[in-house]
Each structure stands twice: as C-alpha cells, then as structure tokens.
C-alpha cells in the first residue's frame, strides 16, 4: 500500500511545477516509502522471531525488499523524465509567447500612463486587444497611436546619468563649444548622486542656457540623428512597428527624457512618426533660458491640439541617413569624453606638426616623416603611366576623378603618386588655401569659366577633381558633374577613404569650416586609403553625362557605396539651410 500511495502522489505532482523544496520532498517519498511499506508488511524484529529461522526469514524477506527498491528507482526515473519533458515544453511555450508579445505589442507595451503599461505578471495580451490599447480618439474622430520612445532611444544602464550623458554632451559641444561640454563633464560625478528628474534639469540648464535656438535646432536636425541611429538599441524594431501601422493612422511619439528640439527631426524623418510630443525649453528673443516647462506630456488637450494640427502623410516611410554633421566621430560616453579632453592639447600639437611636415619638408621625405608622425597612407592598384595611354590629345596632363572625403583628398593622391598635382574645388577656405602643399583652384559655378580654369591646369600637369562637389560621410555617392568628362579623352577614377576615430574632417558650419583639415589631422591616427582603378574612356559615349554616370558607378562598386542623384544643393539645404554657394572672385584665374 505504501508503494501504491507513493506512486499516486507522484503522478498527481507530475503535472505541477514544484519548487526546489517540494521536489526534494517528492524524491524522499518515492525512495523511502517502499522501504517503510515492506517493513510494516513482511519484516519482524529479531526478538519476535523463533530461533533457528532467522536466516531463512531474512532471505525470504530480502527479495521483496529489493523488488521494492527497484520499483522505486524506476518510478523515480519515470517521474523525473515526465517532469523534465513538461518543463521543457512549458519553457518553449513561454518563450514563444514572449516573442509574440514583443513582436505584436511593441507599440502598445510602450504607451504612456498607467493605463497602458504592461504588467509583467499578467498573461500575454491578445493581439487585437494590444492594438486597440495603443490607439486613442482625437476630437476630429481620427485614430492615433501614441508611443513612449524613451526606452527605445536609450541603452539600458545601471545609471540614468550615464545613459543621458552622450546626447546632451553632443549638444553642448556641437552647439555651445568644447568649454560648455567640459562643464557638463565636470558635473557628471555629482549627477550620479541625484535623482533622474534633477539630473535632467541640470543637464538642460548646462546645455541650453544662453544657447541660440537656431543652433540647437541645427544640432537636433543634423548631428543627433547619427547618434540615435548608431546607439538606439531598438531602432529597427521601432521602424518596423511604425511601418506596420495603417497608413491612415496618425502616429505620435512621446518623450519625457529629451526636449522636443533634440529628437523631433530624428523621430519624424527617420522613424516615420507624424508628431512628437515632448517637453519644451523656455526661451526668449531667440535664446534658451535653460529651464524646461512642466511635464505636460499626459495632458490630453495638448495631445489633441498637436494631433489635429499634424498633416497626415501618405505613409510611415522613414528615410535613410545620408547627410549628417558635427565634429565628434565617436560616442561620447563619460570615459570617452574625458579621454578626448586629456588628448586635446596633444592633438592640437600633432596637427600643427603634421601640417608643417606637408608644407615645409621636401616631397621626397614627406611620406616617411608623416608616417612617423602617425599619418597612415595605404595605396592599392597601380597608377596609370604614360605607356598605358595618353590622357588626351587636347591636354598634356592626366585627369583623376575621385569621390570626396575631405579637403586632403588631392594631397593623399599626390603622396600616393609621388609627384605634385593640382586640384579644383567649389568652396575653399582662405586658411586651407594658404596651408595646402599643392596648387588649389577655386571654381565659380559658371560653366564656361570653370571649363577654362580646368583646361588651364591640365595644360600644366595632372589635375585631381571631385565631381560630387561636396563631401558625404555615409556610404553614398552624390551625382557627378559632367564637366570633367568634356576636357579629356580618358579619366582615371580613384577611390579614396578617410578614416577618423575622434574628429570628423568636414563641416558645414561657417565659422569652423576653415578648420576642417586641422581637425582631421588632430585624430590620433589619421588614415587615408587610395585605390587607383582602370581608366574610363570618354570617347564613343553619347554625352558627357553618360561618362560621368559610368565613372560614378565604377567608384561606387569599388567602395561598396550606393550611387544617388543627390547634389551639393540638397546637402546644404538640409544641413545648413542654404544652397552651399560661396562667393568667389570670378576674375581670378
């Protein structure tokens, strides 16, 4: 009876999920209950047995005891196997339910307010219920979906100050200068001791106080999107969730951790949101006061007003990030920012030394000395020689067409060739023109005048031209101007790549653009890659536009980039708010 009783208890417990303590008790019952039942039924004490039959009694009673023990071990193995199978099945079911929950309820699970928060202890919400919970009605009768994006824009961290520091530091440095960023870094240890609400107020005060509204809006439009693209942990999931919603639905993003000016462009243009509801920073006469308004992101009247003013787009189609601006090429965590400030004086000294190497030393020793100073130059492919074919009957020099990375492109090609070359460019700062070790020629955007200047340079030697007319940091090539294809019978494409680990060598800011080359040479190990490709003939083509497009495709294939029809004008309208036209002296030759 003891064995049967233990087995029934075991079967009844197999369908449950016991704790560690109950599992130990179950093991005790299965193993020791047979011994107890056998002793009660068959075994007697030695004092109660007749003499002379003790040995026989023990032998006769030993077999049932062993049988009970074997049965108990078999029962124990069956019970444990059933329990493990059931546990595995339940674990797989829960993982599947969690996957479905994250996939279908991402928008609903991140809603603002207690009403829409997910309860971790509650069972998964059905798909239809989750989608309906993510919707709300505005006074005009249209449906809108509201998403809390704070957790999607920030990496999880043990400290909220560490999570919030990088984007605010970027704003402080790019809009207010390195000194403002240093003040924020000095306050970081104290920020870790404060609550999250106080941390946000202090960061906003340091970063926004006295800052021009246009400059802060520029950083939020052209600098911070690159940071969020690189660091937002759920970027793809957020884009997929927004794109999966009906086109006629208005999608609004809610944030309490960032002022609206910092995230509005990123969420609207690159994530597909129709409206952004966040906290505003008080301002007056075009400058910020550094104080945020009260948190009214839960005010339904404000929601209704914003959503009713929002123009419904044809669909939630985020665009790729092609253009961005700013000096810092790394994620400024507190440790990385501290390392940058420690290195900054050395970086300035290195930049001055490297500029002196290229401008003062003879060309024969420039490459070796620059390598000792940390400048890396990698050359692949064979540059064309005179025996490979004449550059053209109309001019004596060879024309090299390359993609545009920095103002040092032509200098890198000249170093790779081991001989001087000339270069033409549209926007050229006076400082860059003075410090350049090779001749630079401004272009005026007048077709005939630019044609005459390029032909004059080609008659004296080799010329490097960047047909894009401006730089692009991402893996895209802008439309090539066809003027270069009309001057020679053969074009030599050159694929270049500039590696920067700390500072970008390009900018659209008018005040700092003249220091582009200085900032690039401030990197610890500035690197240039130069790849000479097969020449492309210009004869036999139907037009110069066809030749320009062919050269663009050749360079795009070599670099792994995507060729686009975007122009310099498109870039500057987005990043700087102008067409990128620089006043030049048209009479200068």
C-alpha positions as CSV (number, residue, x, y, z in Angstrom):
1,X,0.0,0.0,0.0
2,X,2.9,2.3,0.7
3,X,4.2,1.9,-2.9
4,X,0.8,2.5,-4.4
5,X,0.3,5.5,-2.3
6,X,3.7,7.0,-3.3
7,X,3.0,6.4,-6.9
8,X,-0.3,8.1,-6.8
9,X,1.2,11.1,-5.2
10,X,3.9,11.2,-7.7
11,X,1.5,11.1,-10.7
12,X,-0.5,13.9,-9.2
13,X,2.5,16.1,-8.7
14,X,4.0,15.4,-12.2
15,X,1.6,17.9,-13.8
16,X,2.6,20.7,-11.4
17,X,5.8,22.9,-11.3
18,X,7.3,22.2,-7.9
19,X,9.7,24.3,-6.1
20,X,13.2,23.1,-5.1
21,X,11.9,22.2,-1.6
22,X,8.8,20.3,-2.8
23,X,10.9,18.5,-5.4
24,X,13.2,17.3,-2.6
25,X,10.2,16.1,-0.6
26,X,8.9,14.3,-3.6
27,X,12.2,12.5,-4.0
28,X,12.1,11.4,-0.4
29,X,8.6,9.9,-0.7
30,X,9.5,8.0,-3.9
31,X,12.7,6.5,-2.5
32,X,11.8,5.7,1.1
33,X,8.1,4.9,1.0
34,X,8.7,1.3,-0.4
35,X,11.1,0.5,2.5
36,X,8.5,1.6,5.0
37,X,5.7,-0.4,3.5
38,X,7.8,-3.6,3.2
39,X,9.0,-3.4,6.8
40,X,5.4,-3.0,8.0
41,X,4.1,-5.8,5.9
42,X,6.8,-8.5,5.9
43,X,9.6,-7.7,8.3
44,X,9.5,-8.5,12.0
45,X,12.1,-7.8,14.7
46,X,14.6,-10.4,15.7
47,X,13.3,-10.6,19.2
48,X,9.8,-11.8,17.9
49,X,11.2,-14.4,15.5
50,X,11.7,-18.1,16.5
51,X,15.2,-19.2,16.9
52,X,16.7,-21.1,14.0
53,X,14.7,-19.5,11.3
54,X,16.2,-16.0,11.5
55,X,18.5,-16.6,8.5
56,X,15.7,-18.1,6.4
57,X,13.3,-15.3,7.3
58,X,15.8,-12.7,6.3
59,X,16.4,-14.4,2.9
60,X,12.8,-14.7,2.2
61,X,12.2,-11.1,3.1
62,X,15.2,-9.7,1.2
63,X,13.7,-10.3,-2.3
64,X,10.5,-8.2,-1.7
65,X,12.7,-5.5,-0.3
66,X,15.0,-5.5,-3.4
67,X,11.9,-5.5,-5.7
68,X,10.5,-2.5,-3.8
69,X,13.8,-0.7,-4.2
70,X,14.0,-1.4,-8.0
71,X,10.4,-0.3,-8.4
72,X,11.1,2.9,-6.5
73,X,14.1,3.7,-8.8
74,X,12.1,3.0,-11.9
75,X,9.2,5.1,-10.7
76,X,11.7,7.9,-9.8
77,X,13.2,7.9,-13.2
78,X,9.8,8.0,-14.9
79,X,8.6,10.8,-12.8
80,X,11.8,12.9,-13.4
81,X,11.6,12.2,-17.1
82,X,8.0,13.3,-17.2
83,X,8.7,16.4,-15.2
84,X,11.7,17.4,-17.4
85,X,9.6,16.9,-20.6
86,X,6.8,19.0,-19.2
87,X,9.1,21.8,-18.0
88,X,10.9,21.9,-21.4
89,X,7.5,22.2,-23.2
90,X,6.3,24.9,-20.9
91,X,9.6,26.8,-21.3
92,X,9.3,26.7,-25.1
93,X,5.7,27.8,-24.9
94,X,6.6,30.8,-22.7
95,X,9.5,31.8,-25.0
96,X,7.1,31.7,-28.0
97,X,4.6,33.8,-26.1
98,X,7.2,36.3,-25.2
99,X,8.4,36.6,-28.8
100,X,4.8,37.2,-29.9
101,X,4.3,39.7,-27.2
102,X,7.4,41.8,-28.2
103,X,6.5,41.5,-31.9
104,X,2.9,42.4,-31.9
105,X,2.6,44.5,-28.8
106,X,5.7,46.7,-29.1
107,X,3.7,49.9,-29.6
108,X,1.0,49.1,-27.0
109,X,3.6,48.0,-24.4
110,X,5.4,51.3,-24.5
111,X,2.4,53.6,-24.1
112,X,2.5,56.4,-21.6
113,X,0.4,56.4,-18.5
114,X,-0.5,53.7,-16.0
115,X,-3.5,52.7,-18.0
116,X,-1.4,51.4,-20.9
117,X,1.6,49.9,-19.1
118,X,2.2,46.2,-19.4
119,X,2.1,44.1,-16.2
120,X,5.0,41.7,-16.2
121,X,3.0,39.3,-14.0
122,X,0.0,39.3,-16.3
123,X,-0.5,36.8,-19.1
124,X,0.3,38.0,-22.7
125,X,-2.4,40.3,-24.1
126,X,-4.1,39.2,-27.3
127,X,-3.1,40.9,-30.5
128,X,-6.3,42.6,-31.1
129,X,-6.6,43.9,-27.6
130,X,-3.0,45.2,-27.6
131,X,-3.5,47.1,-30.9
132,X,-6.7,48.7,-29.6
133,X,-5.0,49.7,-26.4
134,X,-2.3,51.5,-28.5
135,X,-5.0,53.7,-30.1
136,X,-6.8,56.8,-29.0
137,X,-9.5,59.1,-30.4
138,X,-8.9,62.7,-31.0
139,X,-11.7,65.2,-31.3
140,X,-11.9,65.1,-35.1
141,X,-12.6,61.4,-34.9
142,X,-9.3,60.2,-36.3
143,X,-7.4,57.3,-34.8
144,X,-4.0,58.0,-33.4
145,X,-1.3,55.7,-31.9
146,X,0.9,57.1,-29.2
147,X,4.3,55.6,-28.4
148,X,6.6,56.3,-25.4
149,X,10.0,56.3,-27.1
150,X,12.3,57.0,-24.1
151,X,13.2,53.4,-23.6
152,X,13.8,52.9,-27.3
153,X,16.2,55.8,-27.6
154,X,18.4,54.9,-24.6
155,X,20.7,52.0,-23.9
156,X,19.9,50.2,-20.6
157,X,22.5,51.2,-18.0
158,X,22.9,51.0,-14.3
159,X,23.0,54.8,-14.1
160,X,20.5,57.1,-15.7
161,X,23.2,59.8,-15.8
162,X,25.4,57.6,-17.9
163,X,22.5,56.9,-20.3
164,X,21.5,60.5,-20.7
165,X,25.1,62.0,-20.9
166,X,26.1,61.3,-24.5
167,X,23.3,63.1,-26.4
168,X,23.4,66.1,-24.1
169,X,27.2,66.2,-24.4
170,X,26.9,66.2,-28.1
171,X,24.5,69.1,-28.0
172,X,26.8,71.0,-25.5
173,X,29.9,70.6,-27.7
174,X,28.4,71.0,-31.2
175,X,26.2,73.9,-30.3
176,X,28.0,75.6,-27.4
177,X,31.6,74.7,-27.8
178,X,34.1,72.5,-26.1
179,X,34.1,74.6,-22.9
180,X,30.4,74.0,-22.3
181,X,31.0,70.3,-22.8
182,X,33.8,70.4,-20.3
183,X,31.4,72.0,-17.7
184,X,28.9,69.2,-18.2
185,X,31.7,66.5,-17.9
186,X,32.9,68.2,-14.6
187,X,29.4,67.9,-13.2
188,X,28.9,64.3,-14.1
189,X,30.1,62.8,-10.8
190,X,27.6,65.0,-9.0
191,X,24.8,64.0,-11.4
192,X,25.2,60.3,-10.4
193,X,24.1,61.2,-6.9
194,X,20.9,63.0,-8.0
195,X,17.5,61.6,-8.9
196,X,16.7,61.2,-12.6
197,X,14.4,64.3,-12.6
198,X,17.0,66.5,-11.1
199,X,19.7,65.1,-13.5
200,X,17.5,66.1,-16.5
201,X,17.0,69.6,-15.2
202,X,20.7,70.2,-14.5
203,X,21.7,68.8,-18.0
204,X,19.2,71.0,-19.7
205,X,20.4,74.1,-17.7
206,X,24.0,73.5,-18.6
207,X,23.4,72.6,-22.3
208,X,20.7,75.1,-23.2
209,X,21.3,78.2,-21.1
210,X,22.1,81.1,-23.4
211,X,22.1,78.9,-26.5
212,X,20.8,80.2,-29.7
213,X,17.5,78.5,-30.8
214,X,18.7,78.1,-34.4
215,X,21.9,76.5,-33.3
216,X,20.2,74.0,-31.0
217,X,17.7,73.2,-33.8
218,X,20.6,72.6,-36.2
219,X,22.3,70.1,-33.9
220,X,19.0,68.3,-33.3
221,X,18.5,68.2,-37.1
222,X,22.0,67.2,-38.4
223,X,24.1,65.8,-35.5
224,X,21.9,63.9,-33.1
225,X,20.2,61.6,-35.7
226,X,23.5,60.0,-36.4
227,X,23.9,59.3,-32.7
228,X,20.5,57.7,-32.3
229,X,21.0,55.7,-35.5
230,X,24.1,54.2,-34.0
231,X,23.2,53.9,-30.4
232,X,19.4,53.3,-30.2
233,X,19.0,49.7,-29.1
234,X,15.6,49.1,-30.7
235,X,15.9,51.2,-33.8
236,X,14.9,48.6,-36.3
237,X,12.1,47.3,-34.1
238,X,10.8,50.8,-33.8
239,X,10.8,51.4,-37.5
240,X,9.1,48.1,-38.3
241,X,6.4,48.7,-35.6
242,X,5.6,52.2,-37.0
243,X,5.7,51.0,-40.6
244,X,3.3,48.1,-39.8
245,X,0.5,50.5,-38.7
246,X,-2.3,51.6,-41.1
247,X,-1.4,54.5,-43.3
248,X,-4.4,56.4,-42.3
249,X,-3.5,56.3,-38.6
250,X,-1.6,59.2,-37.1
251,X,1.4,58.0,-35.1
252,X,2.7,60.3,-32.3
253,X,5.9,59.8,-30.2
254,X,6.0,60.9,-26.5
255,X,9.2,61.6,-24.7
256,X,9.9,62.9,-21.2
257,X,13.7,62.4,-21.1
258,X,14.5,64.7,-24.0
259,X,13.4,68.2,-25.0
260,X,11.4,68.1,-28.2
261,X,14.1,70.1,-30.1
262,X,16.6,67.2,-29.6
263,X,14.6,64.4,-31.1
264,X,11.9,65.8,-33.3
265,X,13.7,65.6,-36.6
266,X,15.0,62.1,-35.9
267,X,11.6,60.7,-34.9
268,X,9.7,62.3,-37.8
269,X,12.1,62.0,-40.7
270,X,14.0,58.8,-39.9
271,X,11.4,56.8,-37.9
272,X,8.2,57.8,-39.6
273,X,6.3,59.5,-36.8
274,X,3.8,62.1,-37.7
275,X,4.1,64.1,-34.5
276,X,6.4,64.4,-31.4
277,X,5.1,65.4,-28.0
278,X,7.9,66.3,-25.6
279,X,9.0,68.8,-23.0
280,X,9.8,72.3,-24.2
281,X,12.7,74.5,-23.0
282,X,11.7,78.1,-22.2
283,X,13.3,80.7,-24.5
284,X,13.1,84.4,-25.2
285,X,14.4,86.6,-28.1
286,X,15.8,83.6,-29.9
287,X,17.8,82.2,-26.9
288,X,17.1,79.4,-24.5
289,X,16.7,80.2,-20.8
290,X,17.8,76.7,-19.8
291,X,14.6,75.8,-17.9
292,X,12.0,73.3,-19.0
293,X,8.3,73.7,-18.9
294,X,6.3,71.4,-16.6
295,X,5.8,67.8,-17.7
296,X,2.5,68.0,-19.6
297,X,3.0,65.0,-21.8
298,X,-0.1,63.4,-20.2
299,X,-2.3,66.4,-21.0
300,X,-4.9,65.1,-23.4
301,X,-5.9,68.6,-24.6
302,X,-2.3,69.2,-25.7
303,X,-2.3,65.8,-27.4
304,X,-5.5,66.6,-29.3
305,X,-4.2,70.0,-30.3
306,X,-0.9,68.6,-31.7
307,X,-2.5,65.7,-33.4
308,X,-5.2,67.8,-35.1
309,X,-2.5,70.2,-36.4
310,X,-0.5,67.3,-37.8
311,X,-0.7,66.7,-41.5
312,X,-1.2,63.1,-42.3
313,X,1.5,61.7,-44.6
314,X,0.9,59.2,-47.4
315,X,2.5,56.5,-45.2
316,X,5.0,55.9,-42.4
317,X,8.1,55.7,-44.6
318,X,11.4,56.6,-42.8
319,X,14.2,57.7,-45.0
320,X,17.9,56.6,-44.7
321,X,20.5,58.7,-43.1
322,X,22.7,60.1,-45.9
323,X,23.8,63.5,-44.6
324,X,24.9,64.4,-41.0
325,X,27.2,67.0,-39.5
326,X,29.3,67.6,-36.4
327,X,32.9,67.2,-35.3
328,X,32.9,64.3,-32.9
329,X,33.2,60.9,-34.6
330,X,32.8,58.7,-31.5
331,X,30.1,58.1,-29.0
332,X,30.9,60.5,-26.1
333,X,30.4,58.4,-23.0
334,X,31.8,60.0,-19.8
335,X,35.0,58.0,-20.1
336,X,35.5,58.7,-23.8
337,X,34.7,62.4,-23.3
338,X,37.3,62.6,-20.5
339,X,39.9,60.8,-22.8
340,X,39.2,63.4,-25.5
341,X,39.8,66.4,-23.2
342,X,43.0,64.8,-22.0
343,X,44.2,64.2,-25.5
344,X,43.0,67.5,-26.9
345,X,46.3,69.5,-26.2
346,X,48.4,66.7,-27.7
347,X,46.0,66.5,-30.7
348,X,46.4,70.2,-31.5
349,X,50.2,69.9,-31.3
350,X,50.2,66.8,-33.6
351,X,48.0,68.7,-36.1
352,X,50.5,71.6,-36.2
353,X,53.4,69.2,-36.6
354,X,51.7,67.2,-39.4
355,X,50.8,70.4,-41.3
356,X,54.4,71.6,-41.0
357,X,55.6,68.3,-42.4
358,X,53.5,68.6,-45.6
359,X,54.1,72.3,-46.1
360,X,57.8,72.7,-45.2
361,X,59.6,69.5,-45.9
362,X,60.7,68.3,-49.4
363,X,58.3,65.9,-51.1
364,X,60.9,63.2,-51.2
365,X,60.9,62.8,-47.4
366,X,57.3,63.9,-46.6
367,X,55.8,60.3,-46.7
368,X,58.3,58.8,-44.3
369,X,58.2,61.7,-41.8
370,X,54.4,61.8,-41.9
371,X,54.3,58.1,-41.2
372,X,56.5,58.6,-38.1
373,X,54.0,61.3,-37.0
374,X,51.1,58.8,-37.2
375,X,49.6,59.5,-40.6
376,X,48.8,56.3,-42.4
377,X,48.5,56.1,-46.2
378,X,47.5,52.8,-47.9
379,X,47.8,52.6,-51.7
380,X,46.2,49.8,-53.8
381,X,46.0,49.4,-57.5
382,X,48.6,50.7,-60.0
383,X,48.5,54.4,-61.0
384,X,48.4,54.8,-64.8
385,X,51.6,55.5,-66.6
386,X,52.4,57.3,-69.8
387,X,52.7,53.9,-71.6
388,X,49.2,53.0,-70.6
389,X,47.7,55.6,-72.9
390,X,47.7,59.3,-73.3
391,X,45.3,61.2,-71.1
392,X,44.0,63.1,-74.0
393,X,45.1,64.9,-77.1
394,X,43.6,68.1,-76.0
395,X,45.7,68.4,-72.8
396,X,49.0,67.2,-71.6
397,X,48.0,66.3,-68.0
398,X,46.0,63.4,-66.7
399,X,42.7,63.9,-65.0
400,X,42.0,61.9,-61.8
401,X,38.3,61.8,-60.7
402,X,37.7,60.7,-57.1
403,X,35.0,60.7,-54.5
404,X,35.1,63.5,-52.0
405,X,36.0,62.7,-48.4
406,X,37.9,65.8,-47.1
407,X,40.0,68.6,-48.5
408,X,43.0,66.4,-48.2
409,X,41.9,64.0,-51.0
410,X,44.1,65.6,-53.6
411,X,47.1,65.7,-51.2
412,X,46.7,62.0,-50.4
413,X,46.6,61.2,-54.2
414,X,49.6,63.4,-54.7
415,X,51.5,61.5,-52.0
416,X,50.4,58.1,-53.5
417,X,51.7,59.2,-57.0
418,X,54.9,60.7,-55.6
419,X,54.6,63.9,-57.6
420,X,52.7,67.2,-57.4
421,X,49.2,67.6,-58.8
422,X,46.7,70.4,-58.9
423,X,43.2,70.3,-57.6
424,X,39.9,72.2,-58.1
425,X,37.1,72.7,-55.6
426,X,34.0,74.8,-55.2
427,X,34.2,76.0,-51.6
428,X,37.7,76.7,-50.3
429,X,38.6,78.5,-47.1
430,X,41.4,81.0,-47.0
431,X,43.3,79.1,-44.4
432,X,43.1,75.8,-46.3
433,X,44.4,77.6,-49.4
434,X,47.4,79.0,-47.6
435,X,48.3,75.7,-45.9
436,X,47.8,73.5,-48.9
437,X,51.1,72.0,-50.2
438,X,49.6,71.6,-53.7
439,X,48.1,74.3,-56.0
440,X,44.3,74.7,-55.4
441,X,41.9,76.4,-57.8
442,X,38.5,77.7,-57.0
443,X,35.5,77.0,-59.2
444,X,32.9,79.7,-59.8
445,X,29.9,77.5,-60.9
446,X,29.9,79.3,-64.2
447,X,30.3,76.5,-66.7
448,X,32.5,78.3,-69.3
449,X,34.7,80.0,-66.7
450,X,35.2,76.7,-64.8
451,X,36.0,74.9,-68.1
452,X,38.6,77.4,-68.9
453,X,40.3,77.2,-65.5
454,X,40.4,73.3,-65.5
455,X,41.8,73.3,-69.1
456,X,44.5,75.7,-68.0
457,X,45.5,73.5,-65.1
458,X,45.5,70.4,-67.3
459,X,47.9,72.1,-69.8
460,X,50.4,72.4,-67.0
461,X,50.1,68.9,-65.4
462,X,47.9,66.4,-63.7
463,X,44.7,67.5,-62.0
464,X,42.5,65.9,-59.3
465,X,38.8,66.7,-59.4
466,X,35.9,65.7,-57.1
467,X,32.8,65.6,-59.4
468,X,30.5,65.4,-56.4
469,X,31.3,69.0,-55.4
470,X,30.9,68.2,-51.7
471,X,31.6,65.6,-49.1
472,X,29.4,62.7,-47.9
473,X,30.3,60.8,-44.8
474,X,28.0,57.8,-45.3
475,X,28.3,55.1,-47.9
476,X,26.6,57.1,-50.7
477,X,27.9,58.9,-53.8
478,X,26.3,62.1,-54.9
479,X,25.6,62.9,-58.5
480,X,28.7,63.6,-60.6
481,X,29.0,66.9,-62.5
482,X,29.8,66.0,-66.2
483,X,32.1,68.9,-66.9
484,X,35.3,66.9,-66.3
485,X,34.3,64.4,-69.0
486,X,34.4,67.1,-71.6
487,X,38.1,68.0,-71.1
488,X,40.0,64.8,-71.7
489,X,39.8,61.6,-73.7
490,X,40.4,59.4,-70.7
491,X,39.5,59.7,-67.0
492,X,41.3,57.8,-64.2
493,X,38.9,57.0,-61.3
494,X,40.4,57.0,-57.8
495,X,38.5,55.5,-54.8
496,X,39.6,57.2,-51.6
497,X,38.5,56.6,-48.0
498,X,39.4,58.8,-45.0
499,X,39.4,57.1,-41.5
500,X,38.7,59.3,-38.5
501,X,38.4,57.9,-35.0
502,X,37.8,61.1,-32.9
503,X,37.2,64.2,-35.1
504,X,35.5,64.5,-38.5
505,X,37.4,66.5,-41.1
506,X,34.3,68.0,-42.7
507,X,31.7,70.5,-41.5
508,X,29.0,72.9,-42.9
509,X,29.2,75.4,-40.0
510,X,30.5,78.6,-41.5
511,X,32.7,79.5,-38.5
512,X,34.6,76.2,-38.2
513,X,34.6,75.0,-41.8
514,X,38.1,76.6,-42.4
515,X,39.5,74.3,-39.7
516,X,38.4,71.0,-41.4
517,X,41.9,69.9,-42.3
518,X,43.2,70.8,-38.8
519,X,40.6,68.7,-37.1
520,X,41.2,65.7,-39.4
521,X,44.9,65.8,-38.6
522,X,44.1,66.0,-34.9
523,X,43.0,62.4,-34.9
524,X,45.4,60.0,-33.1
525,X,46.0,58.0,-36.3
526,X,44.5,59.7,-39.4
527,X,44.3,57.2,-42.2
528,X,43.8,57.5,-45.9
529,X,43.2,54.7,-48.4
530,X,43.9,55.4,-52.1
531,X,42.8,52.9,-54.8
532,X,43.7,53.5,-58.4
533,X,41.1,52.0,-60.8
534,X,41.2,51.3,-64.5
535,X,40.9,54.4,-66.7
536,X,37.5,55.1,-68.3
537,X,37.5,56.4,-71.9
538,X,35.3,59.4,-72.7
539,X,35.3,58.9,-76.5
540,X,32.5,57.0,-78.0
541,X,29.9,58.0,-75.4
542,X,26.7,59.7,-76.4
543,X,27.2,62.5,-73.9
544,X,29.4,63.7,-71.0
545,X,26.5,62.9,-68.6
546,X,26.8,59.2,-69.6
547,X,30.5,59.3,-68.9
548,X,30.0,60.9,-65.5
549,X,27.4,58.3,-64.5
550,X,29.8,55.5,-65.6
551,X,32.6,56.9,-63.5
552,X,30.2,57.2,-60.6
553,X,29.2,53.6,-60.9
554,X,32.8,52.4,-61.1
555,X,33.7,54.2,-57.9
556,X,30.5,53.0,-56.1
557,X,31.3,49.4,-57.0
558,X,34.9,49.7,-55.8
559,X,33.9,51.3,-52.5
560,X,30.7,49.3,-51.9
561,X,28.7,52.6,-51.9
562,X,25.3,53.4,-53.4
563,X,25.1,55.9,-56.2
564,X,22.5,58.6,-55.8
565,X,21.1,61.6,-57.8
566,X,21.5,63.9,-54.8
567,X,23.6,67.1,-55.3
568,X,25.6,69.6,-53.2
569,X,22.5,71.8,-53.1
570,X,20.4,69.0,-51.5
571,X,23.1,68.5,-48.8
572,X,23.4,72.2,-47.9
573,X,19.7,72.8,-47.9
574,X,19.3,70.1,-45.3
575,X,22.4,70.6,-43.1
576,X,23.0,74.4,-43.4
577,X,19.7,75.8,-44.7
578,X,21.3,77.3,-47.8
579,X,22.4,76.2,-51.2
580,X,26.1,76.0,-50.4
581,X,27.1,78.8,-52.7
582,X,30.3,80.5,-51.7
583,X,31.2,83.9,-53.1
584,X,34.3,83.8,-55.2
585,X,36.3,86.2,-57.2
586,X,35.3,85.3,-60.8
587,X,38.1,87.2,-62.3
588,X,40.8,85.3,-60.5
589,X,42.5,82.7,-62.7
